[in-house]
Amino acid sequence: MRPAARIAILAAIVLAIVLTVVGCAPGDAAQSPGYVSGDGTVTVFDDGAEVALAGTSFAGDEVDVADYRGQVVLINVWYASCPPCRAEAPDIAALDARDDVQVIGVNGRDDAPTVEAFDRTFGIEYPSIDDADGAATATLQGLVAMNAVPTTLVVDPEGALYARIIGTADPSTLRSLVDEAAGAAA
């Protein structure tokens, strides 16, 4: 067999393998393996427990939920390669721009350069607690089940847990929960 024929057969085999692998790949980023995502289920708490969460941001600053009393606080548990986290990031950043809302991220998977790149990509200006040791997640787990990533907690202006969203937060639902939490504390 001629060398050119061998190369053509090898190229055909490689192409067949590549097409097979690509054909088996999930069509939607939300179907990608490697994370557990919720379905957007919302739970509203009648008498939510006080949320006491503190830690150090990836920038090295101390972050404490108690510092934001008087505002609705969104605690968003996320990581950079999570497709639903990426999908909801612009909506959460938009809520953080409101004067009556403070967002605090919790990220236990990424390093500082990865978080900084995510922040630049999505225009994130709020702090994220570096949860490499799992302490922040353990604190939250003591209040409410943290079953999936992303999970977003809505804390009312008095510091009480108002609601939890497991999975991607629908923008209109999240805005409504923020408005309700602000009114519930009034």
DAJO-V142353 format. One record per residue. RES is the residue in one small letter. D_FIRST is the distance of its C-alpha to the first C-alpha in Angstrom with 2 decimals. Layout:
RES	D_FIRST
RES	D_FIRST
This chain:
m	0.00
r	3.77
p	6.61
a	8.44
a	6.61
r	6.95
i	10.41
a	11.26
i	10.80
l	12.75
a	15.27
a	15.83
i	16.55
v	18.87
l	20.57
a	21.19
i	22.75
v	24.87
l	26.13
t	27.03
v	28.96
v	30.70
g	31.65
c	33.36
a	35.36
p	39.06
g	40.03
d	43.34
a	44.12
a	47.02
q	44.64
s	42.82
p	43.10
g	44.84
y	48.42
v	51.14
s	52.81
g	55.91
d	56.67
g	59.42
t	62.20
v	65.53
t	68.35
v	71.76
f	74.16
d	77.88
d	79.07
g	76.13
a	76.38
e	76.84
v	73.59
a	73.78
l	70.52
a	70.14
g	67.46
t	65.93
s	63.76
f	60.51
a	62.62
g	64.97
d	67.87
e	69.89
v	69.55
d	72.14
v	72.56
a	76.33
d	76.33
y	75.57
r	78.48
g	79.73
q	76.20
v	73.71
v	70.92
l	67.39
i	65.47
n	61.76
v	59.41
w	55.95
y	52.86
a	50.58
s	47.30
c	49.14
p	48.34
p	51.82
c	53.48
r	51.77
a	52.73
e	56.41
a	56.80
p	58.05
d	60.67
i	61.92
a	62.12
a	64.17
l	66.61
d	66.96
a	68.19
r	71.26
d	74.41
d	75.15
v	71.75
q	70.06
v	66.53
i	65.45
g	61.86
v	60.90
n	57.44
g	56.44
r	52.70
d	52.18
d	53.05
a	55.31
p	52.66
t	50.94
v	54.34
e	55.26
a	52.06
f	52.77
d	56.36
r	55.36
t	52.84
f	55.40
g	58.64
i	59.98
e	63.26
y	64.51
p	64.09
s	61.75
i	62.83
d	60.34
d	60.22
a	57.83
d	60.42
g	60.85
a	64.61
a	64.83
t	62.79
a	64.96
t	68.07
l	66.88
q	65.76
g	69.36
l	70.52
v	67.96
a	64.66
m	61.73
n	59.09
a	56.37
v	55.19
p	56.49
t	60.08
t	62.93
l	66.54
v	69.43
v	72.47
d	75.79
p	77.99
e	80.05
g	77.03
a	76.60
l	73.30
y	73.41
a	69.97
r	66.42
i	63.24
i	60.23
g	57.05
t	56.76
a	60.25
d	60.87
p	62.54
s	65.53
t	66.12
l	66.00
r	68.47
s	70.76
l	70.71
v	71.55
d	74.44
e	75.67
a	75.56
a	77.53
g	80.10
a	80.31
a	81.50
a	84.07
